[in-house]
C-alpha cells in the first residue's frame, strides 16, 4: 500500500512444502487492543503478533508449472496472502530454476 504496488511476485513458495501448518501474522496486539497495520517501530517491542494458522501441503511443488497444478492448500495460502495484502499476486516462484515461475 505504501509503495503503490500493483502486483506481487511471491517467491520461494516451495520452501514451505515441509510444514504441517503455516502461521501467518495477521495483526498485532498492544495493551489489549488489536492493531491491523504494522506498528510504528517504537511501539513494536510492546506488541504481540496475532497469528492465523493455515494448513500446509506437505509435498514438493517444484515441478508445478501452472497455478492449477499446485495443491489446494498451496493455492489457498497464496490467495489468503493476496487478500490480506490487498494486492494481486501475479507471479509465484516454486523453485530456483528459471522456468520455476508460475504466471497467474
N, CA and C atoms as a LAMMPS dump frame, in Angstrom:
ITEM: TIMESTEP
0
ITEM: NUMBER OF ATOMS
312
ITEM: BOX BOUNDS ff ff ff
-5.0000000000000000e+02 5.0000000000000000e+02
-5.0000000000000000e+02 5.0000000000000000e+02
-5.0000000000000000e+02 5.0000000000000000e+02
ITEM: ATOMS id mol type element x y z
1 1 1 N 0.83 -1.184 0
2 1 2 C 0 0 0
3 1 3 C 0.882 1.258 0
4 2 1 N 1.897 1.262 0.848
5 2 2 C 2.768 2.422 0.96
6 2 3 C 3.547 2.64 -0.322
7 3 1 N 3.978 1.558 -0.954
8 3 2 C 4.793 1.677 -2.156
9 3 3 C 3.967 1.798 -3.428
10 4 1 N 2.662 1.634 -3.337
11 4 2 C 1.817 1.739 -4.513
12 4 3 C 1.937 0.554 -5.458
13 5 1 N 2.236 -0.617 -4.925
14 5 2 C 2.398 -1.811 -5.766
15 5 3 C 1.084 -2.156 -6.463
16 6 1 N 1.203 -2.621 -7.695
17 6 2 C 0.024 -3.044 -8.452
18 6 3 C -0.015 -4.558 -8.626
19 7 1 N 1.079 -5.235 -8.277
20 7 2 C 1.146 -6.696 -8.335
21 7 3 C 2.311 -7.152 -7.464
22 8 1 N 2.236 -8.435 -7.056
23 8 2 C 3.248 -9.005 -6.173
24 8 3 C 3.863 -10.228 -6.839
25 9 1 N 5.17 -10.395 -6.663
26 9 2 C 5.858 -11.623 -7.044
27 9 3 C 6.097 -12.391 -5.741
28 10 1 N 5.457 -13.522 -5.604
29 10 2 C 5.547 -14.348 -4.393
30 10 3 C 6.647 -15.37 -4.62
31 11 1 N 7.75 -15.231 -3.918
32 11 2 C 8.894 -16.102 -4.157
33 11 3 C 9.036 -17.179 -3.081
34 12 1 N 9.711 -18.243 -3.432
35 12 2 C 10.118 -19.325 -2.542
36 12 3 C 8.928 -20.056 -1.901
37 13 1 N 7.827 -20.158 -2.607
38 13 2 C 6.681 -20.904 -2.085
39 13 3 C 7.053 -22.36 -1.834
40 14 1 N 7.951 -22.906 -2.628
41 14 2 C 8.362 -24.299 -2.48
42 14 3 C 9.037 -24.573 -1.14
43 15 1 N 9.637 -23.565 -0.527
44 15 2 C 10.341 -23.75 0.748
45 15 3 C 9.387 -24.047 1.906
46 16 1 N 8.098 -23.819 1.714
47 16 2 C 7.121 -24.066 2.778
48 16 3 C 6.525 -25.468 2.715
49 17 1 N 6.922 -26.242 1.722
50 17 2 C 6.315 -27.546 1.478
51 17 3 C 6.507 -28.582 2.561
52 18 1 N 7.401 -28.366 3.501
53 18 2 C 7.638 -29.352 4.556
54 18 3 C 6.767 -29.105 5.791
55 19 1 N 6.087 -27.984 5.852
56 19 2 C 5.335 -27.6 7.057
57 19 3 C 3.958 -28.255 7.123
58 20 1 N 3.585 -28.705 8.324
59 20 2 C 2.232 -29.207 8.562
60 20 3 C 1.244 -28.052 8.611
61 21 1 N 1.682 -26.953 9.223
62 21 2 C 0.857 -25.75 9.357
63 21 3 C 1.742 -24.532 9.112
64 22 1 N 1.115 -23.463 8.64
65 22 2 C 1.854 -22.237 8.353
66 22 3 C 1.227 -21.089 9.141
67 23 1 N 1.933 -20.609 10.18
68 23 2 C 1.4 -19.46 10.921
69 23 3 C 1.644 -18.179 10.123
70 24 1 N 0.613 -17.355 10.04
71 24 2 C 0.71 -16.088 9.311
72 24 3 C 0.308 -14.97 10.272
73 25 1 N 1.19 -13.996 10.439
74 25 2 C 0.87 -12.853 11.295
75 25 3 C -0.145 -11.972 10.551
76 26 1 N -1.32 -11.806 11.16
77 26 2 C -2.385 -11.037 10.512
78 26 3 C -2.661 -9.708 11.21
79 27 1 N -2.08 -9.53 12.402
80 27 2 C -2.295 -8.302 13.168
81 27 3 C -1.322 -8.305 14.342
82 28 1 N -1.423 -7.269 15.151
83 28 2 C -0.655 -7.169 16.385
84 28 3 C -1.609 -6.76 17.494
85 29 1 N -1.203 -7.028 18.725
86 29 2 C -1.992 -6.611 19.868
87 29 3 C -1.093 -5.815 20.803
88 30 1 N -1.61 -4.675 21.241
89 30 2 C -0.884 -3.829 22.187
90 30 3 C -1.856 -3.346 23.244
91 31 1 N -1.545 -3.638 24.484
92 31 2 C -2.395 -3.239 25.613
93 31 3 C -3.836 -3.698 25.418
94 32 1 N -4.008 -4.904 24.908
95 32 2 C -5.348 -5.463 24.724
96 32 3 C -6.082 -4.966 23.499
97 33 1 N -5.466 -4.103 22.717
98 33 2 C -6.111 -3.578 21.507
99 33 3 C -5.45 -4.177 20.273
100 34 1 N -6.269 -4.536 19.325
101 34 2 C -5.779 -5.1 18.069
102 34 3 C -5.34 -3.985 17.13
103 35 1 N -4.187 -4.185 16.508
104 35 2 C -3.65 -3.236 15.531
105 35 3 C -3.567 -3.988 14.205
106 36 1 N -4.293 -3.532 13.196
107 36 2 C -4.343 -4.238 11.916
108 36 3 C -3.274 -3.788 10.924
109 37 1 N -2.452 -2.853 11.301
110 37 2 C -1.346 -2.407 10.454
111 37 3 C -0.043 -2.616 11.206
112 38 1 N 1.056 -2.674 10.473
113 38 2 C 2.348 -2.85 11.123
114 38 3 C 2.584 -1.682 12.067
115 39 1 N 2.91 -1.971 13.327
116 39 2 C 3.074 -0.892 14.319
117 39 3 C 4.283 -0.014 14.022
118 40 1 N 4.216 1.197 14.511
119 40 2 C 5.374 2.086 14.431
120 40 3 C 6.522 1.428 15.184
121 41 1 N 7.718 1.59 14.695
122 41 2 C 8.885 0.914 15.266
123 41 3 C 9.023 1.117 16.782
124 42 1 N 8.833 2.325 17.321
125 42 2 C 8.969 2.476 18.778
126 42 3 C 7.951 1.641 19.573
127 43 1 N 6.817 1.314 18.97
128 43 2 C 5.773 0.535 19.647
129 43 3 C 5.945 -0.967 19.472
130 44 1 N 6.781 -1.384 18.56
131 44 2 C 6.863 -2.79 18.184
132 44 3 C 7.241 -3.703 19.343
133 45 1 N 8.145 -3.285 20.209
134 45 2 C 8.546 -4.125 21.338
135 45 3 C 7.4 -4.382 22.312
136 46 1 N 6.401 -3.523 22.305
137 46 2 C 5.26 -3.672 23.211
138 46 3 C 4.11 -4.452 22.571
139 47 1 N 4.3 -4.901 21.349
140 47 2 C 3.236 -5.584 20.613
141 47 3 C 3.458 -7.092 20.598
142 48 1 N 2.346 -7.792 20.518
143 48 2 C 2.363 -9.25 20.386
144 48 3 C 1.73 -9.599 19.045
145 49 1 N 2.383 -10.438 18.239
146 49 2 C 1.78 -10.808 16.956
147 49 3 C 0.537 -11.681 17.15
148 50 1 N -0.42 -11.491 16.256
149 50 2 C -1.63 -12.314 16.217
150 50 3 C -1.516 -13.179 14.966
151 51 1 N -1.588 -14.489 15.157
152 51 2 C -1.395 -15.415 14.043
153 51 3 C -2.691 -16.09 13.64
154 52 1 N -2.806 -16.337 12.352
155 52 2 C -3.818 -17.244 11.818
156 52 3 C -3.021 -18.409 11.235
157 53 1 N -3.427 -19.625 11.561
158 53 2 C -2.675 -20.798 11.131
159 53 3 C -3.396 -21.459 9.962
160 54 1 N -2.66 -21.63 8.868
161 54 2 C -3.202 -22.262 7.666
162 54 3 C -2.584 -23.651 7.51
163 55 1 N -3.299 -24.57 6.881
164 55 2 C -2.724 -25.909 6.673
165 55 3 C -1.608 -25.878 5.635
166 56 1 N -0.59 -26.693 5.876
167 56 2 C 0.478 -26.864 4.895
168 56 3 C 0.059 -27.889 3.853
169 57 1 N 0.917 -28.133 2.888
170 57 2 C 0.565 -29.084 1.827
171 57 3 C 1.483 -30.295 1.797
172 58 1 N 2.568 -30.262 2.529
173 58 2 C 3.448 -31.415 2.734
174 58 3 C 3.81 -32.165 1.456
175 59 1 N 4.156 -31.429 0.422
176 59 2 C 4.627 -32.083 -0.808
177 59 3 C 5.516 -31.136 -1.598
178 60 1 N 6.32 -31.714 -2.448
179 60 2 C 7.224 -30.959 -3.299
180 60 3 C 6.423 -30.355 -4.451
181 61 1 N 6.472 -29.041 -4.569
182 61 2 C 5.726 -28.36 -5.636
183 61 3 C 6.654 -27.812 -6.717
184 62 1 N 7.931 -28.151 -6.65
185 62 2 C 8.905 -27.559 -7.572
186 62 3 C 8.676 -27.934 -9.035
187 63 1 N 7.92 -28.981 -9.304
188 63 2 C 7.637 -29.361 -10.694
189 63 3 C 6.362 -28.71 -11.233
190 64 1 N 5.622 -28.017 -10.403
191 64 2 C 4.382 -27.369 -10.843
192 64 3 C 4.71 -26.216 -11.779
193 65 1 N 4.005 -26.147 -12.884
194 65 2 C 4.239 -25.075 -13.848
195 65 3 C 2.97 -24.296 -14.162
196 66 1 N 1.875 -24.644 -13.5
197 66 2 C 0.637 -23.874 -13.63
198 66 3 C 0.039 -23.725 -12.238
199 67 1 N -0.736 -22.684 -12.065
200 67 2 C -1.362 -22.432 -10.765
201 67 3 C -2.29 -23.583 -10.384
202 68 1 N -2.982 -24.113 -11.352
203 68 2 C -3.915 -25.211 -11.106
204 68 3 C -3.199 -26.484 -10.659
205 69 1 N -1.923 -26.645 -11.005
206 69 2 C -1.157 -27.829 -10.623
207 69 3 C -0.716 -27.801 -9.16
208 70 1 N -0.777 -26.628 -8.521
209 70 2 C -0.418 -26.538 -7.112
210 70 3 C -1.447 -27.263 -6.253
211 71 1 N -1.046 -27.833 -5.125
212 71 2 C -2.016 -28.424 -4.208
213 71 3 C -3.01 -27.366 -3.731
214 72 1 N -4.216 -27.78 -3.418
215 72 2 C -5.264 -26.843 -2.992
216 72 3 C -4.811 -26.001 -1.801
217 73 1 N -4.115 -26.603 -0.841
218 73 2 C -3.663 -25.846 0.331
219 73 3 C -2.653 -24.765 -0.05
220 74 1 N -1.818 -25.023 -1.043
221 74 2 C -0.861 -24.013 -1.514
222 74 3 C -1.595 -22.857 -2.194
223 75 1 N -2.58 -23.188 -3.011
224 75 2 C -3.382 -22.135 -3.653
225 75 3 C -4.147 -21.329 -2.604
226 76 1 N -4.696 -22.005 -1.604
227 76 2 C -5.415 -21.307 -0.531
228 76 3 C -4.492 -20.352 0.215
229 77 1 N -3.251 -20.782 0.437
230 77 2 C -2.269 -19.941 1.117
231 77 3 C -1.966 -18.691 0.283
232 78 1 N -1.7 -18.873 -0.997
233 78 2 C -1.412 -17.739 -1.883
234 78 3 C -2.601 -16.773 -1.895
235 79 1 N -3.804 -17.3 -1.992
236 79 2 C -4.996 -16.455 -2.046
237 79 3 C -5.262 -15.749 -0.711
238 80 1 N -4.927 -16.407 0.395
239 80 2 C -5.049 -15.782 1.713
240 80 3 C -4.107 -14.584 1.81
241 81 1 N -2.86 -14.778 1.397
242 81 2 C -1.884 -13.684 1.424
243 81 3 C -2.33 -12.559 0.496
244 82 1 N -2.779 -12.922 -0.701
245 82 2 C -3.239 -11.933 -1.675
246 82 3 C -4.359 -11.073 -1.091
247 83 1 N -5.308 -11.707 -0.448
248 83 2 C -6.438 -10.981 0.152
249 83 3 C -5.948 -10.049 1.261
250 84 1 N -5.032 -10.54 2.076
251 84 2 C -4.593 -9.765 3.223
252 84 3 C -3.613 -8.651 2.888
253 85 1 N -2.889 -8.754 1.792
254 85 2 C -2.033 -7.636 1.383
255 85 3 C -2.771 -6.701 0.423
256 86 1 N -3.967 -7.116 0.019
257 86 2 C -4.815 -6.293 -0.853
258 86 3 C -4.11 -5.886 -2.139
259 87 1 N -3.382 -6.855 -2.711
260 87 2 C -2.693 -6.618 -3.976
261 87 3 C -2.605 -7.963 -4.7
262 88 1 N -2.893 -8.008 -5.981
263 88 2 C -2.871 -9.287 -6.687
264 88 3 C -1.468 -9.905 -6.746
265 89 1 N -1.411 -11.209 -6.537
266 89 2 C -0.161 -11.947 -6.685
267 89 3 C -0.13 -12.465 -8.11
268 90 1 N 0.742 -11.892 -8.916
269 90 2 C 0.794 -12.219 -10.338
270 90 3 C 1.801 -13.325 -10.656
271 91 1 N 2.866 -13.41 -9.86
272 91 2 C 3.915 -14.401 -10.095
273 91 3 C 4.117 -15.235 -8.84
274 92 1 N 4.271 -16.552 -9.02
275 92 2 C 4.534 -17.457 -7.905
276 92 3 C 5.75 -18.302 -8.263
277 93 1 N 6.809 -18.177 -7.467
278 93 2 C 8.027 -18.936 -7.685
279 93 3 C 7.966 -20.239 -6.885
280 94 1 N 8.277 -21.354 -7.57
281 94 2 C 8.222 -22.669 -6.92
282 94 3 C 9.563 -23.399 -6.969
283 95 1 N 10.632 -22.683 -7.261
284 95 2 C 11.947 -23.31 -7.315
285 95 3 C 13 -22.347 -7.803
286 96 1 N 14.238 -22.84 -7.838
287 96 2 C 15.371 -21.995 -8.213
288 96 3 C 15.584 -21.896 -9.729
289 97 1 N 15.001 -22.803 -10.475
290 97 2 C 15.211 -22.809 -11.922
291 97 3 C 14.463 -21.649 -12.577
292 98 1 N 14.948 -21.224 -13.697
293 98 2 C 14.352 -20.101 -14.417
294 98 3 C 12.899 -20.36 -14.807
295 99 1 N 12.58 -21.608 -15.134
296 99 2 C 11.208 -21.929 -15.552
297 99 3 C 10.308 -22.286 -14.362
298 100 1 N 10.776 -22.069 -13.142
299 100 2 C 10.004 -22.39 -11.946
300 100 3 C 9.124 -21.233 -11.511
301 101 1 N 8.638 -20.496 -12.468
302 101 2 C 7.81 -19.315 -12.192
303 101 3 C 6.43 -19.528 -12.797
304 102 1 N 5.426 -19.435 -11.956
305 102 2 C 4.037 -19.552 -12.419
306 102 3 C 3.487 -18.149 -12.598
307 103 1 N 2.943 -17.881 -13.759
308 103 2 C 2.312 -16.591 -14.025
309 103 3 C 0.814 -16.792 -13.934
310 104 1 N 0.177 -16.044 -13.056
311 104 2 C -1.272 -16.17 -12.839
312 104 3 C -2.015 -15.23 -13.752
